[in-house]
Each structure stands twice: as structure tokens, then as C-alpha cells.
Amino acid sequence: MKTQPTRSLNNSGRYPPPPIELFNPINAEELLCANYHDVHMVEGVSYITVYKARDPNRSFLMRKDALRKKLK
């Protein structure tokens, strides 16, 4: 069972977009990303902030090129 953080209205009175579902093909891990376009560059490598569905309060950086968008 997937759990997602509760969604609340933002300052403009709209709900934020749902998280992007990502897949790590190396270890078959499923991750979620709140903003796929929020890229952090560290020594020329692109990272994005992701979190696991079972623990949405714990986020971490992961290489963007190592992840694939999950097909619906």
C-alpha cells in the first residue's frame, strides 16, 4: 500500500501537483519526487530531491540520470 503525504492548499488557494513517480532500474526501488525540475548541481552532476513512499518525511538527493520516470 502506497502512502502519500497529505496535500494542503498553498498560498494561491490551489493544491500542489501530485508527486512524480520515479523508478531506479539498478535496484528496482520506487521513489517519489515533488519537483522534478528542481535540480541541484554538485561538481557538474545533476541531482534531484526524492523520497520513498513509505517515509515521505525523509528526503535525499539522487542522481537524476540514474532514475527513470515510471510509466502509468
Order of alpha helices (4+ residues) and beta strands (2+ residues): beta-beta-beta-beta-beta-beta
